[in-house]
C-alpha cells in the first residue's frame, strides 16, 4: 500500500480541522425560543391608594420604604425575638431549605455532561473456547495430532474518555432549565420565610389579644363581684329582691365561664406559636402582658415594587424561564448527538508483563447517533414543553394578579378597621356612661337591677369588640407589610 502523498495528508488535516471548527461553532447554538418575561399590565397605583395613610416623615425616617424585617415596625422586642427563633427552628422551613439543596445538586448534575468524562478500568478473565486444535488426517480419515483447546488468561488495564459535543444546545439548555429551577427554589425559600414570619406575627397578636381579653374579663369580674356583694347587702336590708341577687350571680358566673373559655383559647394559641418555633408546647411559654402592640403606619408603595420584592412572583417567573429552556431540550432531540470517545490501555495473557509496548492498544473516533423514526414522540415532547411554558406563564400572571388583590384587600381592611376602631372606642365610652347612670339609678331605687345587668353586658361586649377590631387591624397591617415587604436573605 502506497503512503498518502503530503498534499493529501494536508487536505485531510484541513478537513478534520474544519469539521472540528464547525462542531465547536454549533456547540454554542440553542434551540430554545428567546426568553421574554410574560407581559402583564401593571397599574400605576393601587385602586385603594386613597385609603393609604402617608407616614409622618418626622416619625419615620424613610416613609417610602418597607424594611426587609418589616415586623420590626410593630416595635415589639418579644415579637422580634420570636421571629429569629422561628427562622432557626421551624421544621417546615428546614424542609424547604432541603428542597433548595436538592435543586442546587440537580444544577450541578446538569453541568457535568458539558465536560469530558474520564474512566479507568482493570480486569482479568479466564476463558476457554469450544473445539480442538487442527491436526493431520490419515488414510482412514481420522484426525491425528489434534489437541483440545486450553483455557486462556486475559488481563487488561485501560483508560477511556468520552465527550458529547453540545452541537444543538441540548446540554446547555438542560443547564438553563436546572438553573432556573434552582433560582425558583431560592425564591420559594424566601416566600416560605415570609409566610412563616407573617404567621408567627399573626399568632403572636392573637396570643396578646387573648391576654387583653383575659385582662378585660378579670376587670369586669371584680366589678361584678362588687355588684353582687352590694346587691346581697341590699337584699338583706330588704331594699333589693331575690331576683336582683340571682341576676347579679348569673352575670358573674357567666363571665367566669367566658374567662375559662378564653384561658383554653389562649393556651391553644400558645401551643400553635410553639409549633411555629419548632418547639414542643411543654417547653415553651409566653408571659402574659395584657396589651396589644400598636399598629404602625404602612409606608406607601407602588404596584411595580411587587414584581421586584415578592418572592412568590419571582419563583413563578423563574419557572416560566425553566419551561422555556425545556423547549430547547425537546427540539435538540431532532438532531444527531456527536460523541468523541477514546481509549488506551494494555492487554496481555500475563500480569507480569502487561505494561509493555507490544501489549499497547488504543482507539479514538467520533460517533453520531440519531433516532430516525419514533412515531411522533419527539414532536409530542416539543408540544408538551410548549404547553408547559404557556401554563407556567399563566401561573405567573395569576400570581401577580393575586398579589395585587391581596394588597388591595388589606388596604381596605386596614383603613376601614382604623375607622371602625374609632367608632368602637366611642361605643365603649357611651356604654360606660350608660353603666354609670344605671348604677346610680339602681342605688336610688329608680330602676331594677336588670338595667344594671344590661349595661354591664353592654360594656363587656364593647370592650371585647374593641379588642377584636384592634387585633383584626393588626392582622391586616401585618399581612399588608408582608405583601409589600418582600425578599430578604
C-alpha positions in Angstrom: 0.0 0.0 0.0 1.5 3.3 -1.1 1.8 6.1 1.6 -0.6 9.1 1.3 1.0 12.0 -0.6 1.9 15.0 1.6 -0.7 17.2 -0.1 -3.4 14.7 0.6 -2.4 14.5 4.2 -2.6 18.3 4.4 -6.0 18.3 2.8 -7.3 15.6 5.2 -5.9 17.6 8.2 -7.7 20.7 6.9 -10.9 18.8 6.6 -10.7 17.4 10.1 -9.9 20.9 11.5 -12.9 22.3 9.5 -15.2 19.7 10.9 -14.0 20.4 14.5 -14.4 24.1 14.0 -18.0 23.6 12.7 -18.7 21.3 15.6 -17.5 23.8 18.2 -19.4 26.6 16.5 -22.6 24.6 16.6 -21.9 23.8 20.2 -22.9 27.4 21.0 -26.3 27.1 19.3 -29.5 26.7 21.3 -32.9 25.6 20.1 -34.9 27.3 22.9 -37.0 30.3 21.9 -35.7 33.7 23.1 -37.0 34.1 26.6 -39.2 37.1 27.4 -40.8 37.7 30.8 -44.6 37.1 30.2 -46.1 40.6 29.8 -48.8 41.8 32.2 -50.5 45.2 32.5 -49.5 46.7 35.8 -51.5 49.7 37.2 -49.6 52.8 38.0 -51.1 53.0 41.5 -53.4 50.9 43.7 -57.1 51.3 43.4 -57.5 51.9 47.1 -54.4 54.2 47.3 -56.7 56.9 48.8 -57.1 54.8 51.9 -53.3 54.5 52.3 -52.2 56.9 55.0 -48.9 58.5 54.4 -46.4 58.1 57.2 -45.2 61.2 59.1 -41.7 62.0 57.9 -40.8 63.3 61.3 -41.7 60.0 62.9 -40.3 57.6 60.2 -37.0 58.5 58.5 -38.0 56.9 55.2 -41.7 56.6 54.8 -41.5 55.3 51.3 -39.6 52.1 52.2 -40.6 48.9 54.0 -37.6 47.3 55.7 -36.9 43.6 54.9 -37.5 42.9 58.6 -40.9 44.5 58.3 -42.2 43.1 61.6 -39.9 45.5 63.4 -42.3 48.3 62.6 -44.5 47.0 65.3 -41.8 47.9 67.8 -42.2 44.8 69.9 -38.9 43.2 71.1 -40.6 40.0 72.0 -42.0 39.6 68.5 -38.5 40.3 67.1 -37.1 37.6 69.3 -39.7 35.1 68.2 -39.1 35.8 64.5 -35.4 35.0 64.9 -36.2 31.8 66.8 -38.8 30.7 64.2 -36.4 31.1 61.3 -33.8 29.0 63.1 -36.2 26.3 64.4 -39.2 25.9 62.1 -39.1 22.4 60.6 -41.3 23.3 57.6 -38.7 25.9 56.7 -36.0 23.4 57.2 -37.7 21.1 54.7 -37.9 24.0 52.2 -34.1 24.5 52.7 -33.5 20.9 51.9 -35.6 21.2 48.7 -33.3 24.1 47.7 -30.3 21.9 48.3 -31.8 19.2 46.1 -32.4 21.8 43.3 -28.8 23.1 43.6 -27.5 19.5 43.4 -29.6 18.9 40.3 -28.0 22.0 38.7 -24.5 20.6 39.4 -25.6 17.3 37.8 -26.8 19.1 34.7 -23.5 20.8 34.3 -21.5 17.6 34.4 -22.1 16.4 30.8 -20.7 19.7 29.4 -17.2 18.4 30.2 -15.5 15.1 29.1 -15.8 12.1 31.3 -12.8 10.0 32.2 -12.6 6.4 33.4 -10.1 3.8 34.5 -10.7 0.1 34.4 -8.7 -3.1 35.1 -9.8 -6.6 34.8 -8.9 -10.2 34.2 -10.7 -13.1 32.6 -10.1 -16.8 32.1 -11.9 -18.4 29.2 -12.0 -21.5 27.0 -13.4 -21.8 23.6 -15.0 -24.9 22.2 -13.5 -27.2 19.5 -10.0 -28.6 19.1 -6.7 -27.5 17.6 -6.1 -28.6 14.0 -4.2 -31.9 13.2 -3.5 -34.1 10.1 -5.9 -36.6 8.6 -4.6 -40.2 8.0 -5.7 -42.6 5.2 -8.7 -43.7 7.1 -10.0 -40.1 7.6 -9.0 -39.8 11.3 -7.6 -36.6 12.7 -4.1 -37.3 14.1 -2.3 -34.9 16.5 -5.3 -32.8 17.4 -5.5 -31.4 21.0 -8.4 -29.9 22.9 -8.2 -26.0 23.2 -6.8 -24.9 26.5 -8.1 -22.2 28.9 -6.5 -18.8 28.4 -6.0 -15.8 30.7 -6.5 -12.2 29.5 -5.7 -9.2 31.6 -6.5 -5.6 30.7 -5.6 -2.2 32.0 -7.4 0.7 30.3 -8.2 4.4 30.4 -11.1 5.8 28.5 -12.6 9.2 27.8 -15.8 10.4 26.1 -17.3 13.8 25.4 -20.6 14.7 23.8 -20.3 17.9 21.9 -23.3 20.2 22.6 -24.0 20.8 19.0 -27.6 21.9 19.3 -27.7 23.3 22.8 -29.3 20.2 24.3 -26.9 20.1 27.3 -26.7 23.8 27.8 -30.5 24.1 27.6 -30.7 21.5 30.3 -28.4 23.6 32.4 -30.7 26.6 31.9 -33.6 24.5 33.0 -31.9 23.4 36.2 -30.5 26.9 36.9 -34.0 28.5 36.6 -35.5 25.8 38.8 -32.8 26.3 41.4 -33.4 30.0 41.4 -37.1 29.3 41.8 -36.3 27.2 44.8 -34.4 30.1 46.3 -37.5 32.2 45.8 -39.6 29.5 47.2 -37.5 29.6 50.3 -37.8 33.3 50.6 -41.6 33.0 50.2 -41.8 30.3 52.9 -39.9 32.6 55.2 -42.3 35.4 54.5 -45.2 33.2 55.1 -43.7 31.9 58.4 -42.9 35.4 59.6 -46.5 36.6 58.9 -48.0 33.5 60.6 -45.7 34.0 63.6 -46.7 37.7 63.9 -50.4 36.9 63.4 -50.3 34.1 66.1 -48.4 36.3 68.4 -51.0 39.1 68.1 -53.7 36.5 68.7 -52.0 35.5 72.0 -51.7 39.1 73.0 -55.3 39.7 72.1 -56.3 36.7 74.3 -54.2 38.2 77.1 -56.0 41.5 76.7 -59.4 39.7 76.7 -58.5 38.0 79.9 -57.5 41.3 81.5 -60.8 42.8 80.5 -62.7 39.8 81.9 -60.8 39.9 85.1 -61.5 43.6 85.4 -65.2 43.0 84.9 -65.3 40.0 87.2 -64.0 42.3 90.0 -66.8 44.8 89.2 -69.4 42.1 89.0 -68.3 40.7 92.4 -68.7 44.1 93.9 -72.1 44.5 92.4 -73.1 41.0 93.7 -71.9 42.0 97.2 -73.8 45.2 97.0 -77.0 43.5 95.8 -76.8 40.9 98.5 -76.4 43.6 101.1 -79.4 45.4 99.7 -81.3 42.2 99.7 -80.5 41.6 103.4 -81.6 45.2 104.1 -84.9 44.5 102.3 -84.2 47.0 99.5 -83.4 44.6 96.7 -85.3 41.5 95.6 -84.1 37.9 95.3 -84.4 38.3 91.6 -81.8 41.1 91.7 -79.4 38.8 93.5 -80.0 36.0 91.0 -79.3 38.3 88.1 -76.1 39.5 89.7 -75.0 35.9 90.3 -75.8 34.9 86.8 -73.8 37.8 85.4 -70.8 36.9 87.5 -70.9 33.1 86.7 -71.4 33.5 83.0 -68.4 35.9 82.8 -66.4 33.3 84.7 -67.3 30.8 82.1 -66.2 33.1 79.4 -62.9 33.5 81.1 -62.4 29.8 81.3 -63.1 29.5 77.6 -60.6 32.3 76.9 -57.9 30.6 79.0 -58.3 27.5 76.8 -58.1 29.5 73.6 -55.0 31.3 74.9 -53.3 28.0 75.7 -54.0 26.7 72.2 -52.7 29.8 70.6 -49.5 29.5 72.7 -49.2 25.8 71.6 -49.5 26.9 67.9 -46.8 29.5 68.4 -44.5 26.9 69.9 -45.0 24.7 66.9 -44.1 27.5 64.6 -40.9 28.0 66.5 -40.1 24.3 66.1 -40.5 23.6 69.8 -42.8 21.2 71.8 -45.6 23.0 73.6 -44.4 21.8 77.0 -41.1 23.6 76.5 -42.5 27.0 75.6 -44.4 29.6 77.5 -45.1 33.3 76.8 -45.6 35.6 79.7 -48.9 37.5 79.6 -48.8 41.3 79.2 -52.5 42.1 78.7 -51.6 44.6 76.0 -51.7 44.6 72.2 -48.9 46.3 70.2 -49.8 49.4 68.3 -50.3 49.0 64.5 -47.7 51.1 62.6 -48.4 53.4 59.7 -47.7 51.5 56.5 -45.3 53.3 54.1 -46.6 54.0 50.7 -45.6 51.5 48.0 -46.3 51.1 44.2 -47.6 48.1 42.3 -44.4 47.8 40.3 -42.4 47.0 43.5 -44.3 43.8 43.9 -42.5 42.4 40.8 -39.2 43.3 42.4 -39.8 42.2 46.0 -42.4 39.4 46.1 -40.5 36.1 46.1 -43.6 34.1 45.1 -43.9 36.2 41.9 -40.1 35.8 41.3 -40.4 32.0 41.7 -43.3 31.8 39.2 -41.3 33.9 36.7 -38.3 31.6 37.0 -40.5 28.6 36.3 -41.6 30.2 33.1 -37.9 30.6 32.2 -37.3 26.9 33.0 -40.2 25.8 30.9 -39.0 27.9 28.0 -35.5 26.3 28.2 -37.1 22.9 28.2 -38.4 23.6 24.8 -34.8 23.8 23.6 -34.0 20.4 25.1 -37.0 18.9 23.3 -36.1 20.5 19.9 -32.5 19.4 20.2 -33.7 15.7 20.1 -34.4 16.1 16.4 -30.7 16.5 15.6 -27.9 13.9 15.9 -25.7 13.6 19.0 -22.0 13.7 18.3 -19.8 11.9 20.9 -16.0 11.8 20.8 -14.5 8.8 22.5 -11.1 7.4 23.0 -9.5 4.5 24.9 -5.9 3.5 25.6 -4.5 0.6 27.6 -2.7 -2.7 27.8 -3.9 -6.2 27.2 -1.8 -9.4 28.0 -2.2 -13.0 29.0 0.1 -12.5 32.0 0.0 -9.8 34.6 3.8 -9.5 35.0 4.5 -8.1 31.6 1.1 -6.4 30.9 2.7 -2.9 30.7 4.8 -3.2 27.6 4.8 -1.8 24.1 3.7 -5.0 22.4 0.6 -5.1 24.6 -0.5 -1.5 24.0 -3.8 -0.8 22.3 -5.7 2.5 21.6 -8.7 3.7 19.8 -10.2 7.1 19.1 -13.1 8.4 17.0 -16.4 10.2 16.8 -19.9 8.6 16.8 -23.2 10.1 15.6 -26.5 8.9 17.0 -29.9 9.9 15.7 -33.3 8.5 16.1 -34.8 8.2 12.6 -38.3 7.2 13.4 -40.0 7.5 16.8 -43.7 7.6 15.9 -44.0 11.3 16.7 -42.6 11.1 20.2 -40.1 14.0 19.7 -42.8 16.2 18.2 -45.1 15.4 21.1 -42.3 16.3 23.5 -41.9 19.7 21.9 -45.6 20.3 22.0 -45.7 19.2 25.7 -42.8 21.6 26.6 -44.5 24.5 24.7 -47.8 23.9 26.5 -46.0 23.6 29.9 -44.4 27.1 29.2 -47.8 28.5 28.4 -49.2 27.0 31.6 -46.2 28.5 33.7 -46.8 31.9 32.1 -50.5 31.8 33.1 -49.5 30.8 36.7 -47.1 33.7 36.7 -49.7 36.2 35.6 -52.2 34.8 38.2 -49.5 35.2 40.9 -49.2 38.9 40.0 -52.9 39.4 40.0 -53.3 37.6 43.3 -50.6 39.7 44.9 -52.3 42.9 43.7 -55.6 41.6 45.1 -54.0 40.9 48.5 -52.6 44.4 48.8 -55.9 46.0 47.7 -57.9 43.8 50.2 -55.7 44.6 53.1 -55.5 48.3 52.2 -59.3 48.4 52.6 -59.2 46.3 55.7 -56.6 48.3 57.5 -58.2 51.6 56.6 -61.8 50.6 57.4 -60.7 48.9 60.6 -59.0 52.1 61.7 -62.2 53.9 61.3 -64.1 51.1 63.0 -61.7 51.3 65.9 -62.5 54.9 66.4 -66.3 54.2 66.3 -65.9 51.3 68.7 -64.0 53.4 71.2 -66.9 55.9 71.1 -69.3 52.9 71.7 -67.3 51.8 74.7 -67.3 55.3 76.1 -71.1 55.5 75.7 -71.7 52.1 77.3 -69.6 53.0 80.3 -71.5 56.2 80.7 -74.8 54.2 80.5 -73.5 51.8 83.1 -72.6 54.6 85.5 -76.1 56.1 85.1 -77.8 52.7 85.6 -75.7 52.1 88.8 -76.7 55.5 90.2 -80.4 54.9 89.3 -80.4 51.4 90.9 -78.8 52.7 94.1 -81.5 55.4 94.1 -84.2 52.8 93.6 -85.4 54.2 90.3 -84.7 51.2 88.1 -84.4 47.4 88.6 -81.2 45.5 88.7 -81.9 44.3 85.2 -80.9 47.7 83.9 -77.5 47.4 85.6 -77.0 43.9 84.2 -77.9 45.0 80.7 -75.5 48.0 81.0 -72.7 45.8 82.3 -73.2 43.3 79.5 -73.0 46.2 77.0 -69.7 47.5 78.5 -68.1 44.0 78.4 -69.3 43.5 74.8 -67.9 46.8 73.7 -64.6 46.1 75.4 -64.2 42.7 73.7 -65.3 44.1 70.4 -62.7 46.9 70.6 -60.0 44.3 71.3 -61.3 42.2 68.4 -61.2 45.1 66.0 -57.7 46.1 67.2 -56.5 42.5 66.6 -58.0 42.4 63.2 -56.4 45.7 62.3 -53.0 44.3 63.4 -53.5 41.3 61.3 -54.5 43.4 58.2 -51.4 45.7 58.7 -49.2 42.6 59.3 -50.3 41.0 56.0 -50.0 44.2 54.1 -46.5 44.7 55.4 -45.7 41.1 54.5 -47.2 41.6 51.0 -45.1 44.6 50.2 -42.1 43.7 52.5 -40.7 41.2 50.1 -37.4 39.4 49.9 -34.7 39.0 52.4 -31.6 36.8 52.6 
